C-alpha cells in the first residue's frame, strides 16, 4: 500500500469484519449514506474523480468487493456461492451496517452494479436510490448474446471457464492482460483516460494469483448462480422497490445493443430513468463531469 498514491485525501481507511473476512473501504464526507461499488477489473479507486464531488452532500463509502483491491479474497467454489452477487451484496450490507447505515443510496459500476441490483432485489428497503452505471441485467446479457456481442464481451465466457484455464492464461502476463482490457473498453481505445496513479492501483491488485482467481470466480458465478437467480426473480415478476437510474457510455458495451433504459424497464425496474453520456465503459473516469451531472439530480430526489 505504501508505494501507491492516496487518491482519497481526507477519507478514512476502514477494514470491516464480515462473514467472508475483512472488507476494505474509504469513508468520507457528510450527509446521507452513499455506497460506491466498483466493477471489473478495478477497485474502489475508480471513484477517485467523483467521490470528492459527492462528499459535500453524502457520507461516501467506497469499498472493495471481496476478491478485489484490499478486501479479503476467499477461495472460490466454482461460481456456486462464494462469489455470487448475492453473497457480495451481503458484504455491502454488512459494511454499511457496521458504519451505522441501515439504509443508503448506492452507485454501482459494472460488476458492482450487478451487486447493487441484486442487493436491491434481495433486501427491499435497504437501498433508497440505486444508480447503475453501464450495464444491463445479467440475464439479458446472456439471453441477447450473438456472434457480435460475444466477440465484444468474450471475457464473459473466457473468465467463466473451469479453473485453472483462465487463471493460467492471464497469470502468464497479468498486467498486459489488464492494460489491454482497460484500454479496449474506453472510447479512446487507450489507457489515456486513466490517471497513472489509479492504473498503478489496478495493476498492483491484478498482479496477484489469488485476485485473478477471485475475478474468474466472479464471472463463473455470473454464468451460473447469478443468471439463475435473475431468471427466477424475473419469472416471479419481482422488481426493485426503490427509484433506479441507469447511466451508460455512448461508446460502451450496453450502448451497442437495444436501449439500456428499455432493458431495465422491461425487467427489474419498470420506472427506471436514465441517459447515455459521451464515454466508453468507464464513465466515472472517462467523463466524470457528465457522470456527476447525470447522477446528482437523481440522488437529490
N, C-alpha and C positions, 0 to 999 in steps of 0.2 A: 504493500500500500504506500509506503513512504516515498517511493520514487514516482508516484502518479500524482498529477495535479489535482488539487481540490477545486472542483468546478461548482461547488455549492457553498461559497463563503457565507458564514452566518448561520448555516444549517447545522444542527446537531447530528452526530452519528449514533445510531442505536442498533444493537443486536437484540432481537426479541425472541424469547423462547416459544416454540410451537411444538406440536406433536412430532413434526418432521425433524426438528432441530432449530438452530438459530437462523432467523431471517434478518437480513441487514436492511436498514432504511436510513435515509436522510430526512430530517424533520425541521421545518422552519415556517415562519410566517405567523399570521394570527387570523382568527375568524373561524367560520365553519370548516369542518374537516374535508379534505380532498385527497383521495388516494391517486397516485400516478403509478401505473403498472406498465412496464416496458415490454418490448417484444424480442423476437429472434432476429439477428444474432447479437443482441446488445445487452445492456444493463441499465440500471437506474440513471446512469449518466446521460442517456439520450434526452432527458428532460432539462438539461442544463441551460438551454436557451429560453425556456418558457417558465421554469419554476420560479425564478426571481421576480417575474412579472405577475405571477399568481399569488406570491407570498403576502403582498399587502392586503389581500382580500380573503385569503384562505389559510388555514393551517395545513400546509402541504406535506404529505408523506410520500416520498419517492422510494419505493422498495425494490429489492432484487428478488425475483421469483426463485423458488427453490431450484437448485441446479445452475443458477446463473449468478454472475458477479461474485459477491462475497457471502451469499447465503449458503446454507447447507446444501450438499449435493448427495442425497441418499442414493444408494444403489437401486437401479430400476428393476421392474418386474415384467419387462417386455411390453410395456404400454398398458398394462391392465388397470392399475390404480395409482401407483406412486406418483406418476407424472400426468395424471388426468387433470383436466381443467377443474373438475370438482374438488380434487384434493388441493390444488393450488389456490382455488378460491377460499378454501378453508384456512389457508395460511394468511390470506389477506384479512379475513375476518378476525383471526387471532391477533395479528399485528395491530389492527385498528382498535380492537378492544383493549389490548394491553396499553395502548397510548390514550385510552379514555374516550374512544369514539365508537359508540354503538351504531350510529347512523352516519353516513358520509356520502359525498359525491365521489365519482370515480371516472377517471380518464384512462383508457387503455389503448395501447397501440399494438397491432399485430397479435402475437400470442397473448399479450397482456389484455387486449380487448376481448379475446376469447375467454380468458379467465373472468373478465368483468361481466360479460353477458351470462356466463354460467352462474356466477355468484348472484346476479340479479334474479335469475330463474329459480335457483335453489334456496335463496334466502330473501324472499319478498319482505320489504320493509327495511332492509338494511341500507340499500342504495337509494339515495334521494334523487340523484340525477346521474345518468350514465352517458358518457361520450365515447364513441367507438371510432378509432382512427384507422382508416384504410384497410378495412376488412369487410367481408360478407360472412354470413353464418357458415360454420364448418360443413354442415350437411349440404349446403348449396355449392360449396367449393368442390366437393366430391361428385355431387349429382350432375353438375354442369361441365365436368372435365371432359374435354375433347383433345384432339391432337394438338391444336394451337395452344390451349391453356396448359396442357401437360408439359409442353416444352418450356413455357414461361415459368411454371411452378414445379419444375422437375424435382426440386428438393422435398416436396411433399411425399413423393413415393420413394425417393432415394434414402432420405433420413429414416423413413419408416421400415426399411428393410431389416430383417433379423440381425441381431448382434452376431458377429462383430464386423459385418461388411462395411457399413458407412463409417464406423469408428476408425477402422484401419485405413480406409481410403483418405479420410480427412486428416487423420493423425500423421500421415506421411509429410504434410506441409500445411498445418492448420492455419497459419497466418495468411498464406497465399490464398487458401480457400475462402477465408473470411473476407479478405480485401476484395476478391472477385465478386463475392455475393453482395457485399455492401454497395460496391460501385455499380453493379448491374441493375440494382433496384432504384437507383436515383434517376432523376430526369436527365441529368448531365452525363450519365453513364461513366462517372468517375468518382474518385474519393474527395474531390474538391469541396463538396458541400459540408464535409465533416471537419470539425475543429481537430487539429492534430493531437491535442491533449485528450480529447474524447476517444479518438482512434487508439491511443495508447491503452486506455482502459479496456476497450473491446478486445484488443489483441492479447492483453495480459490474461483476461478472463478465458478467452477461447483457446489459448495455448496450454491446455491442461486436459489430459485424457478423461478425468472424471467429469469435467464440464462438457466435453464433446459427447460423452455417453449420455449425460443428462439431456442435452439438446435432442439427441436421437430418440430418447425415450419420450420426450415431449411430443415429437411427431408420430411415434408409434401409437401413443395414446390418441392422437388426433385421427388416426386411420381406423381406430377400433372403438375404444370406450367412449371417447368424446362424440364420435359420429353416432353411435348407438343411443347415447343419452339425448342428443339433439333430435334424432328421429322420434324417439319416444315422446319427448315434450311436444314436438310439432304435431304428431298424430293425436295427442291428447288435447290439442288446442291451447296449450299453455303459452302465456305471453308475459312479457316483462311489465311489472306493475308501475314502474317509475317512468318519468319522461326520458326519452332516448334521442340523442343526436348522433348522426353519422357524418364524419368528415373524411374526405378521401382526396388523394392526389390525382390531378387530371392526367398525369403520366404514370400513375401507379397501377398495380395489378388489378384491383377491383374495377377500375375505370375501363378496362379492356373488354368487359362483358356488359351484360344488361345493367341498368341503373342500380348502384349500390343502395340508394334510398328505397327503391322498389323491392329490393331483396329483403331489407329489414321489415318493411311494411307488410310484405307477404308472408312473413314467418313469425318472428318473435316480438315485433314492435310495430303494431298497426298505426300508432300515432307518431312514428319517428319523424323528426325533422332533420335537415342536413344540407350539405353542399359540397361541391368539389372545389379545390383550390389549386393554384399553379404550383405543382410539386410532383416529385416522384413518390415513392413509398414512404420516405422518412420525413413526413410533413413537419414534425416539430423541430427538425434540424435544417431541412432544406428551405422552409418558408415559415419561420416562427411567427412573424408578424401576422400573416394571413391565418395561421392556425389559431392564434390568440383572438383575432377579430371574429373568427367563426365560433369560438368556444365561449368567450366572456358573456355575451348576451344570454346564451343558453344557461350557463352556470348561475347567472344572476336571476334567472327565472322571469 
